[in-house]
Amino acid sequence: MTLWRIRATVDDRPGYLSVLTASLALRGVNILAVQVHTTERGAVDDFLVDAPDSLDEAGLVAAVHRGRGRDCWVARSEARGLADQPTRALGLATRLVRDPDATGEALRALLGADAVAWRPASTGSGGGLAETTMLLDDPAGGSFALRRAVPGFTPAEYARAQALVELSAAVARRAAEQVTLVLPDGAEAAVRPATVDDLPGVVELHEGCSARSRHRRYLGGAAAPSSARLRRLLEPARGVTLLATAGDAGATGSVVAMANLLAEGDEAEAALLVRDDWQRRGLGSALLRRLVRHAEQAGHAALVLHVHAENTPMLRTVRRLDRPAAAERDGALVSLTVPLTAGVPSVNGRGSC
């Protein structure tokens, strides 16, 4: 038996696909996998089949035509073709998470393209699809041009390729957001956006903080929050959570601080938790400045912080922003409102406090 790939267009009408599969079955062809691509001209069916050794390319084409298929393309396949499309796509996505610079190679593998080229200019129209060419805007700038002689590209393949490019750009943006802070005492801390995978490190951060530090952060008690609440804080629906880890951006260290920005209408609420041995070293001030910039880029009008009146270090940190802040006291709690200006450019690279 021999593995083949067959692609053919079938009228999108009840029973037509079964006619094609019956025609293949009469010649001993076993269909191992099938994908359906909807197009304006009909349904393009992509088969991976196992055919008798005696059946050649011409015989397969004839079987497709007898089964009411048209625009037939047939080619030998390999054992790796047995991996279904979702599995292959997930594998390529994993590769891009590790190496976003491999976008071109991933596109070639995803679509079996003959050639993939990156161009510095945008497509100018958001991309496009033709029979043998595909143009994709790179969200990071520039564009990708793909070419495949046969079979022609389909809209479904275009959508898959666009999703892969967008994933690569998202990974690259996240990597660019990771910076190394050099604190006044010479220590280094890497700051980056958090993900749910950081939950164990954040739990360890809370366990390493004193009861007083946790009470100042959460206002209503010294106990550490539940894992479910911490998971929501790591990836808020609106906002961002930044983590600081010991060491530079190229090292893997323990989480020593967490900065949360939660959006509420036109305002964004900020909160900090810094491990006790990293307090009074400028880390909290650096994290708060980055939250301010995130809030400004998101278009929020003000940043709000709720602080215990006795939390002198946090009040001092807010003053170091050198921005006017309105204070409203309610018993032991002080609410600070810091006005923001939208459109401030983001901070990347290596910084100091």
Salt bridges, closest charged atoms under 4 A:
ASP11 OD1 - ARG70 NH1 2.77
ASP46 OD2 - ARG5 NH2 2.73
ASP46 OD2 - ARG7 NH2 2.69
GLU78 OE1 - ARG80 NE 3.18
GLU105 OE1 - ARG95 NH2 2.36
GLU131 OE1 - ARG41 NH2 3.67
GLU157 OE2 - ARG7 NH2 3.15
GLU157 OE1 - ARG148 NH2 2.86
ASP185 OD2 - ARG281 NE 2.78
GLU188 OE2 - ARG350 NH2 2.57
ASP198 OD1 - ARG192 NH2 2.75
ASP277 OD1 - ARG275 NE 2.79
GLU296 OE2 - ARG323 NH1 2.84
GLU310 OE1 - ARG212 NH2 3.86
GLU310 OE1 - ARG216 NH2 3.02
